[in-house]
Structures are given as C-alpha cells and as structure tokens.
Amino acid sequence: MTTESVSKGCFVFKPSTKKKKMTFTAADYFGEHVKDSKDSKVRFETYQTLWQQMKSEAEKIQEDLNRKVFDSLLEFIRKSHSNLLEKMDEWRHRMRATEIPAAALVLGVNVPDHAMTFQILSEQLRESVTPYVVSLEAKECQGVKHILQKVFGQLLGHSIRLEADDETDVQPHPAELRQKKMLCSLASLADWYTSVKRKTVSVMPGKKRSSPTAGHLQTPPVVIIFKDLESFHAKVLQDFIVICSQYVNQLPFTLIFGIATSSMTIHKTLPHSVSSLLCIELFQSVSCTEHLAAVIDKLVLTHSFPFRLNGKMLQVLITVFLYHDFSVRNFIKGLQLCIVEHFYSQPLSILCCSLDEAENRTKNLTHEKCEMIRQLPSFMRYVENQEPEKQVELLTSDTFLKKEIKTLLRHLHNYHENYIPVLRCLHALTTSLPKFPLGKQIRELHSACLERNVWESEEYTSAFQLLRMMAKDELVAALQKCCDVLKTSRVKQQADTLTKVEEFIDQLQKLDKIVEDETVAQKSLQKKTDLYQLQKTLLEMKDSRKSKKLSKFETLRLEVLDFIDSIVRMHLKPPEVMPLYEVVYFSGASTLRKHLNAAPRIALHTALNNPYYYLENEALKSEAGTISNSAPDICIAYKLHLECGRLINLCDWLEAFATVVAAASGVDPESDLVAGQVDETIHARFIRAVSELEFLGFVKPTKQKTDHVARLTWGGC
Amino acid sequence: MMTSLEHPGYPQDGLLRLEEKLLCRESQVSLLLSLFGELPHALVSCVECFTSRMLFEHILNKLQSYVTSSEISQSLYISCDSFSDFVRLFKQLISHQDLKNQTVYIVLDKAEQLREMEANLLPGFLRLQEMTDANVTVIFLTEIVWEKLHPNMGCFEPLILYFPDYSKVELQKILSHDHPSEYSAEFYAAYINILLGVFYTVCRDLKELKHLAAINFAKFCEPVTKGEATESDTRKLWKNIEPHLKTAMQTVYLREISSSQWEKLQQEDREAGQLKGLSAYAHVELPYYSKFLLIAGYLASYNPARTDRRFFVKHHGKIKKTKFLKKHEKTNNHLLGPKPFPLDRLLAIFYSIVDSRIAPTANIFSQISSLVTLQLLTLVGHDDQLNGPKYKCAVSLDFIRAVARTVSFDLIRYLYDFL
C-alpha cells in the first residue's frame, strides 16, 4: 500500500469496504451440487415457508399445553404478596412467620425442552405480573456471590433499560452503577427497590401512553427462577434463601424452582430449618409424552402440510424420543432435519407444496425433471398398469406427462385427505379394546398403516375379533367418537361416511326396544319354579341360541364392522402404492439415523482402523485384518494396540511399530534391530503416535508396571 | 428461677417494657444490661455478608449512621478491603464527637460462618478492643459451642453467655402472651397447651411454633363460632383439634403443603388428603435406556465387582456365597451405601441387561451425563472426565425397584445382598 506521507512510520489501513466477503447463506449451500441453481433456490424457499409454518404451529402447541399450568402459576405469584400486604395488621398475620412464597415447577426429565418453557414463562411474567424477573442457572451460580451478582445484573440492567425507554433519564443512574461495582448485597438491592417503587408510583398517574407496566401490581414481586434446582449447590441455595428471608418484608421475593425429577428434591436439598422459611406450592407441567402426542397430532397427522414422513423415519424419530431423551424439542429438530434433507436431496421435492402451487409448477417442469419422474419406481409401476398406447404417450410426450402428473398429484392429495380421518376413526374404535392390539397411541397405528396393508396384519384381525364382541353401548360410544372425527374433516367422501355412520348409530339405538322385548321373555322364565321345567326350558333356549340366527343387534354389529373394514381397506393403504409418493415422502432413514445417532467411538475406530474410509486415498486401501504400512503412524500404532491386553509393553509396541514402518520404507529391518537400536525418527514418530492415542483416550500411563501403558477401551471398538 | 429485671442504672419503666418484650429471658437480659451502656451498635448477619469486605463495610456504614455531625456527608459510602483498613477507619469513626464517650457494639449473628472466611477475622474481632484502642464490644451470636469456634491461636477468650433452651412452661408462657383480641387469654392458653402437647416432641423452635399456632387457631375456634361449644368446653375443643393438629404435623409442618394451602383447606373444610403434598409426586419418568443405565448403575454400586461374573456371564459355574468373598464383603452392601464404579463397568453391565443390541452412540453417553445432572448418578472424585470417570448411584432401593418394574426387570435377582 502507498501513502502520501513523506516520513517513515507505521500506518494503519482499514480494509476497504468495497471488497465484500463471500459469505454463504444457507440457500447457497442448498444449490451447491446441483447444476440447476434456480431450481434449488425455489426448493429452498419452499422449505423455508413450510418450516416457518410448522415451527409456528409447534410453538402454538407448546403455548396451549402450558397455558393451564402457567395461568395458575401466574395467579399464585400475583396473589402471593398481595395477600400478605393486605392483612398485615391482623393478629394472625402478625403471628405467623413471613415465608417466602415459592413455586415448585415439576417439568419432567426432558431438560432440553425446559429452556423454551422458561423463556415463555419469563416473558409472560414480564408482560402481566412484574418487570423484575431473574432466571438463574446452576452453572453460573457457584456461590452466593455469583447468585447476587446475577440478580443484580438482571434487575438493574432491566431498570436501566426501562429508564432509557422512558427517556426521562437516559444516563444510567450513577448510584446504581456504583452499587453494582461496589458490592452486591441485598441491603443495597432493597434500597434500590424502594427507590424504584417510589419513582413508579409518582410517575404512574401522569402517564399517557400505555407502558409495559400497565398490568403490573403496585408492588411488583421480584421473581427469581432457579432453572435447574437439582444442579444447584445445596449450601449456596440454603444461604441464599436464608438471606432472602431476612429481606422478604422489604423485597417481595418469589422463588420458582424448576425441577426435573420429582418434588422430593426440595426436601433433599433443603433442611427443615430452611424449608420452613418457604411457602411451597407445587405445579406440574404437561408430561412430555402428552406434548409429543400433540405435536404428532398437529404436525404429522394432518394434511395441511404437504411434507410427509414414511414409516421408518417416524420410527427413528420416535425411538430417539422414547429410548433416549424424551425431548420434544429434539423431535422437532429431527423433523426439521428430515424436511431439509428431503428438499436438498430430492430434486422432485419442488412439487412438494400446496396443490395449486404444485399444479403451477408442473407446467414449468423441464425435460430432465420429466425424465426423473419417469424413472421414479412408483411411476414406473403405474405406467406398467396402463394401456399400451397410454404407456407410449406417458413415456414420450412431456405435455401429456405433465397433465397426468397433475391428476396423480390430486389423487395423492385426496389420499391424504381421506387417510387421516379414517385413521382417527379406526383409532377411536380400537383404543378402548383390552390390551390395545393396534396400539394405545395413534402414532403406533399410523406407523403400522404406513408400513404395510394394515388389514393383513394379525393385530388387525385380533382387533376386529374383539370388536365383534363389543357391547352395544360401547360400540355406540365409539361410533359417536368416529362421528366427531368425521365432522371435522371437510372432504366430500367423508361426508358420505359420516351419514352412513350416523345411520348406524340411529339403528343401534332403535334396537333398544327389541332388546327389551327379549328380556321380557326371559323374565317370564324366571317365574317357573319347577326345577325340571326350568332345566328343560334352559336346554331348549340353549339349543335355540345355537341354531338361531344372529340377533338383530349382532347382524347390525357385523354390518357396521364390515363397513368400517371396507373404508379402512379403501383409505388406509400404505403410501407406497400411490404413484409419485416419492415427491412428498422422505425416505432416507439411514441418513437420518447417521445424523441423529452419532457414534463417536465407531467413527473413531473406522478412521483409525480403515483410514481409506475417510481419506479415500487409493494407497491406503487394504484388506481387513492386515496392517498397511503406508497408513498414518497413528493408525499403525492403533492397530498394533488392538492386539494387546489391558497393559501394553511400550518396548514391544515400539519394536512392532518399527518393523511395520521399516517394511514401508524398504529398509531391511533386521539390520537395525540386531543392534537393538531403533532409528531415531521412527522412535519419535512412535512417541508422537502414542501420545496422540493417549489424547484420544485409548491409552493412559499407569503406575502398575514400569514401561507399560494401560489400555482404556475394551472390545472391538 | 424468676428473677425480676432490675438494674440500678436504668429507669424502671423502660425495663418493664423490655421485660414484656422478652419473656422468660430476665436473667440473661439483666446480665447483658449490666454489660451494655447505651446502644450505638451494628448488627451483622454473617450469612448475608459472606465476604470480609461486605462485613467490614456493613459495620462501618451502620456506625456512620450514628454520626450526625456535618463533617462527614451522610451519603458517602465507606469502602474497606482489609482488616487493617477496617481498624483504621473504625478508629476514625469512633473519634467523632457522637461516639467518643460511648461503648460501640458490634453484633455478629451466625458467627460460626466466620470460621469459613479469612483466618484473621475471628481472632481479629476478638481482639478488636485492643487493636483499635477504643471502647468497643463485639458480640458473637451462634448456635454452636465456643469450643468448636475456637481458633487455634492468638485470641482472647470471650465472655460466654449461655442461653438455655426454653422449657415447655416457658414456651407456653411466651406463646400465650400475645393472644388475639377476640378471645380471652385463658381460651388461647388452653389452645397453646394442646398445641404444645402435639408439637413439643418434634419442634422447639419458637418462631415455628408461633406460626403453627397462628395457622391452626381458626380451626380451634370453629366449634365456638358455630355455637357448638363454649369457650370453657375444653374436652370438646380438644377432640376437635387434636386429629387436625396431627395431620398438620405430617403435612404443613414438613412443608409438604404450604401454609396458605393449609389455610385454604381449613376455610373450605376439606380433608388434607385431597391435596397431594410434595412427596406425592415421587415418581420419575425416564427414557427407556436411561432406566437401564440407572439400573446398571445401581447394580454396579451395590454389588461387589467380583460378583459380576456370577450375575452377567451365562456359564459361570457355581460360586458359593460364603467361600467366595472376603470378609468385609459379606456385610450387607445396602447398609454400607453405594460404592463408586468406573464407567466401563457401568456400560458392561448395561449391555448385558439390555435385551437388544445397541451401538454405543453419543445418545447413550449423553444420557449418563443427564443422569448426573439429575442427581440420580453422582460423579465421584476427580474432575478429570476423560480419564476413566467414576460414578455412584444416588437413588434408593424403592426408587430403583419402581423403575425396574416399569421395564419388567427382575432387580432383586441381580442383587448380591438378596441372594
């Protein structure tokens, strides 16, 4: 660079702003491997809009589910202090100890979901109860000092923000800042609180615009949220509560304990002397399985989103949830991953959007895309079943194909529209059965239907056997539930089904009279007292029942079930039979599994055992079981160490290493080894390889034996 | 026993007022009075002031508020870092007109906390008079005996004033002192008598008893307000309140349900059983593999490592219990508490008790650390997580049995103690 300066010296050059850094957005990565970048852009946008919809839906679900517990919690916090303040003079309140109101919020073990819950909670608190909300996490609070610092930071930081908003005092209050720097004690916090309270009271009446403090109380409580009670140091927590209790009259504290396990934790962490300072009430949030059911219900079992999961994918996601983490957030993340992966890897996903949009896009399909469609297995199957002339047309004419695609897409859409209400009906019928042959949760039934023709499965047959034995009122109740489900769907075909089901219910209810007649007949039987007579009539009745045709109810029941069976067979086909199903169904189960179930040990083992797998260098290709001498040093050392026991002799290891390496360089190994001397470079390489292995956690130095290291892994990997 | 409060230096009516405030503490108060003069003092809680700096500043600023002369502006905050600073500043303060001829008191509440702070604090405060060369008295309030507080060297023995526990009679007197205005003193005293009869065995804390008295009194009065009994009908009242107090002991006293919930229950006249206490939700729902990991952890904690072969290898041959183990291993492991075990052993047991084959994925490992954050497993000893960490299982037998039942795992068959 040049300057106009005549003197020597250092000059600072700011980088010119013109040169823009090449930053990749997510969209750019999307089209990385695809020639047709415009196409990939469209796909990316489709993905984004779809995901935004699903995300907002998921958020809404969580909000709805939490509403009940949050409402009661907010009510508790609102009341906790106002109660005390009102009746201050009464004898009872003079006598009783001033306890700190505390809420034990039991959230379940799905810790990853808690962050979201607490965020919503503190937002709601800020909105409607108090501006003073502090949330604490155990890892930030190693001592009472840290807790107080956090409390100070969040409370005063907030008040400074508020003041800046009001523009009455743009400069942060010097006194407050000084306090923050000097000492964080509750005494100064109490002073701050009284000063703030006085200020708001004086400001309040003259206020014109609606402020965020509108819904707040006169003396807003200071809410302190302990996000993870289990991880807090018991001593720290106890001290903090003791200190708080000394100031509770000046500073209306309210504590919220976020508990992951069970409320017993409170008794475990706090001794009676401390817990007697608290006034604890319990709040239980929705269980994570309920939450998951709601999410599946709204995001998966709906036709409002074009994207669909196939049976295996759903299975993978649910397995991760049930077997590993119970985290709904991770489930939704997994779902997002599926969507991204689908739009990224499947070029035809461009048609995975709302029906109208898809029809529009079909018009603009390029020739290559049409070829791709022709190669789809489901489409090929479809073509094979067509007339020969039509086959030729489909395979040669793009315009004809496009027309056909439109109808097929419409079929697919109709299939989904019908599938879900029928699925729900079947679920409604089978949930009340003993032992749940078709699953207790609708998601189990759904994945069963996705995998194969559900009516061919044993479970389905046994479920229908049980249904055939159902009592009348049970059947009516179940059918009533079906009606409710069908009423919500607005598909035309389902309207027919609905009328049919309603008819059945009607008929069943009319049966009542007939049944009553029969019971009358039985009652007349009871009058007979003669034993012989009674036996005779009973036998007669038994015979007649055997031979007798089914009662009216039974025939009707059969009719109902046959009807249900027919609609199941019609609508609950697995998606694979639908042509073009690949467009909306994501089926990369192995990709998903690879991403969600990270296996670090296996990956490490593969990398060290078979370096070709990752490096893809032809020279490294080797047969299983042999040690390639051209492999990186660490791989050779690793392979040699696999052959050893729990303790490894370093000297032997080194010799083996030297032999392998020497074979590579073509030097006759014997010449060196005879002298008992190893080449210094090889020695150094070996030492480095061993220390790398130690760093990776495969070996560690041991004091049990000199010149040995201990092996830390067992088994093959 | 009852010494009346008398001291030559003080006006009679002031003393009487004091006596009313501090029931049953006449002898102690009079002793204190003989030591104290007027009271410029600083009361500090050592729990609240957890650093020496906060302690010093708290004391100094408190004393400063007694200085009214204009030399020092009131708002100026004294900051002080070390003990020598404290002594210097303290001397400055004391030399002021207002404090010059008086004794200054520093009261350190919960003084046992001082042991955990800097080593020079306790001896320093004990010798404060000597160091500042001023008329100052330091009072330590603590619940433990002086011998346990005693620093090793360089301290003066303080004058120890022992406050004995209140006796039952004294408690009765104190509690019945402040009765509600609607009812007679005798009526309230009878109530306190019943209350103490129930709670005296478990609780002597005056504050707590006062609290319990306050929240249960409404129930006691109920027959009277309803007109079913008169104030003198002690037996009837006792019958009414006694079971109620016993439930209170099991619920509200243990903070199983909160005081306000308790009061609400009384108003609505429901049984306490309807409201589930904190312990009612002891059940913990865990992911499937976490359950097995926890069971594996429990087995590893309570079985001797040498017995693993017997439980988890199929053809282990017969091993007799008595011959096989060393003597100390014969004692019941459940009485000894959980033992630490390495991660490898946990995983080995885990893989042998889970039916299906599972890859050692990151999901499995992260579940172990999740269990640690939930305090169901605890990490033992060193912080070196990478190098063969050791864990302990921190759950009870009942808990783990409930968990094992949900995955239909016969836990008892795998526990050495129940063989």
Interface residues (C-beta under 8 A of the other chain):
Chain A: S80 N83 W91 R92 H93 R94 M95 R96 A97 E99 P101 A104 V106 G108 V109 V111 G143 V144 K145 R178 M182 L183 S185 L186 A187 D228 E230 S231 D239 V242 I243 Q246 A260 T261 S262 S263 M264 T265 I266 H267 K268 H272 S275 S276 L278 C279 I280 E281 L282 Q284 S287 C288 T289 V320 F321 L322 Y323 H324 D325 F326 L596 N597 A598 A599 P600 R601 I602 G697 K700 L712 W714 C717
Chain B: S45 V47 E48 C49 F50 T51 R53 M54 E57 H58 Y77 S79 D178 P180 S181 D205 K207 E208 K210 H211 A213 A214 I215 F217 A218 L254 R255 I257 S258 S259 S260 Q261 K276 G277 L278 S279 A280 Y281 A282 H283 V284 E285 L286 P287 Y288 Y289 S290 D344 A348 A359 P360 T361 A362 N363 I364 F365 S366 Q367 S370 T373 L374 Q375 L376 L386 N387 G388
